[in-house]
Amino acid sequence: MRILIYSYHYYPEQQGIAPLITELAEGLVKRGHNVRVATPIPKLPQMLERCRGKWFFTELINGVVVQRSYTWIRPEPTVLDRFLQAISFTFTTFIHTLKGKRPDVILIISPPLSVSIPAILLGWIYRCPVVLNLEDIFPDSAVHLGLLNNPKLIRLYKSLEKFVYRRASKIIVTTESCVENLQQKRVREEKIVQIPKWVDVEFIKPLPKEPNEFRAVHQLNGKFVVMYSGNIPLTTGRSTLIETAVRLRYVPDISIVIVGQENALIDLQQEEEKNLTHLQLEIEQSLEELHVEKELTLKQLQLFRDTWQETNLKLLPFQPREKLPEMLAAADVALVIQKSNMMDFYMPSKIPLLMASGRAIVASVPETGTAAKAIERSESGIVVPPENPNALAAAILELYCNSDQVNMLGEKGRQYAAENYSLEKTLDHYERLLNNLVRI
């Protein structure tokens, strides 16, 4: 088949959905299909330098033809910037993708919904089926989280959502909750296909915790490493991460490692300093309230300051893709963090990844959500209430004191990932679905 994939994120981006779409495209190429990917020029130094002054840029990566187009992108986009970003993507990618053979099928990765506009137009021109892959239900999630509250924009996006659902030949969703959401919107049942998120279980696999280069380089040998890796958007509940780390500072063997994007790491560092200052003030006030001699109070305060760790938190930038298995293996426990208002249907792509790495998971997520259900079903970790640093710290301490439980959770997660989330099974699903559509 000749497959055209419209995706806003692709290699060399290393966060979010980009690695998954890259694996999907390259996996389909290995199975003998011709794959093109339409995507923006990413705002990464190495790509901006190569594409300077160009509206279009085409390259061949591991057999996939990647057609990159200029898109209006700003570091801290305003509402106007986001609108210009959507409009520019619609026009530039449409022009660029016309430079290629007629596709047999078009696969859209959404959100953003704007990706669908040029893809559906191309589907109409070439009279080929269009498949919509919904990684998130937009605008529902944005409205629910308070990120979108302009009534006119909400109506616009809901109209676009209806249009896209109506025009798509099939709609792929990752969870049962997403299926229910679409059914409530009167999308025909036969149009909906559920395919879970995936992980390359041959690439991401359990490796020894020590010796481990990542541990050695970052002075983590001998530590009980609790790791959060990936995007750190506002929806994760950043403050929960920091408040938990502050509560565990009195345990010298526990190290909290956060691997993420640079701007978020700066915010987390400022959050840590604020939390430490607040906690120290609370302790000083408590000591002052003790009905003891002032000299004893000062001695207690000095003892606390002397024994308090300088820091138990390491904030590190994203690692190269090839180093990901070793980085994940450096952890004893992996974290999944969500805010309490996260919608039930959202399934973080990191969960299959963490399970495949064979590491125990502690998830601070809504108990009725898809993330909690996946972890409970797989028996790969502990679920605690979201935005509750005390509960999260207690779960980490429980595992810190029980190495057998840590190993058991990791082994069950690995087994579940291999049986339910493997890339090869996902490729089977996609290949079968797309082939059936092309034959019609």
JOBEL-V629018 format. One record per backbone hydrogen bond with DSSP energy under -1.0 kcal/mol. NH is the residue of the N-H (numbers start at 1). CO is the residue of the C=O. Records with the same first field share a line. If there is no record, write none. Layout:
NH: CO  CO
This chain:
3: 34
4: 105
5: 36
6: 107
7: 38
13: 10
18: 15
21: 17
22: 18
23: 19
24: 20
25: 21
26: 22
27: 23
28: 24
29: 25
30: 26
32: 29
33: 28
34: 1
36: 3
37: 65
38: 5
39: 67
41: 69
44: 42
48: 44
49: 45
50: 46
51: 47
54: 51
57: 68
59: 66
61: 64
64: 61
65: 35
66: 59
67: 37
68: 57
69: 39
70: 55
82: 78
83: 79
84: 80
85: 81
86: 82
87: 83
88: 84
89: 85
90: 86
91: 87
92: 88
93: 89
95: 91
96: 92
97: 93
99: 96
100: 98
104: 2
105: 2
106: 129
107: 4
108: 131
109: 6
110: 133
115: 112
116: 113
119: 115
120: 116
121: 117
122: 118
123: 119
124: 120
125: 121
126: 122
128: 123
131: 106
132: 170
133: 108
134: 172
135: 110
141: 137
143: 139
144: 140
145: 141
146: 143
147: 142
148: 142
154: 150
155: 151
156: 152
157: 153
158: 154
159: 155
160: 156
161: 157
162: 158
163: 159
164: 160
165: 161
166: 162
167: 163
168: 164
169: 130
171: 191
172: 132
173: 193
179: 175
180: 176
181: 177
182: 178
183: 179
184: 180
186: 183
187: 182
191: 188
192: 189
193: 171
195: 173
199: 421
201: 199
204: 200
216: 212
217: 213
218: 214
219: 216
220: 215
223: 220
224: 253
226: 255
227: 333
228: 257
230: 259
236: 233
237: 234
240: 237
242: 238
243: 239
244: 240
245: 241
246: 242
247: 243
248: 244
249: 246
251: 248
254: 251
255: 224
256: 312
257: 226
258: 314
259: 228
260: 316
265: 261
266: 262
267: 263
268: 264
269: 265
270: 266
271: 267
272: 268
273: 269
274: 270
275: 271
276: 272
277: 273
278: 274
279: 275
280: 276
281: 277
282: 278
283: 279
284: 280
285: 281
286: 282
287: 283
288: 284
289: 285
292: 290
297: 293
298: 294
299: 295
300: 296
301: 297
302: 298
303: 299
304: 300
305: 301
306: 302
307: 303
308: 304
314: 256
316: 258
323: 320
324: 321
327: 323
328: 324
329: 325
331: 328
332: 225
333: 225
334: 360
335: 227
336: 362
338: 364
339: 235
342: 339
346: 343
351: 348
354: 350
355: 351
356: 352
357: 353
358: 355
359: 354
361: 380
362: 334
363: 382
364: 336
365: 363  384
369: 366
370: 344
373: 369
374: 370
375: 371
376: 372
377: 373
378: 374
379: 375
380: 375
382: 361
384: 363
392: 388
393: 389
394: 390
395: 391
396: 392
397: 393
398: 394
399: 395
400: 396
401: 397
402: 399
406: 402
407: 403
408: 404
409: 405
410: 406
411: 407
412: 408
413: 409
414: 410
415: 411
416: 412
417: 413
418: 414
419: 415
420: 416
421: 417
423: 199
426: 422
427: 423
428: 424
429: 425
430: 426
431: 427
432: 428
433: 429
434: 430
435: 431
436: 432
437: 433
438: 434
439: 435
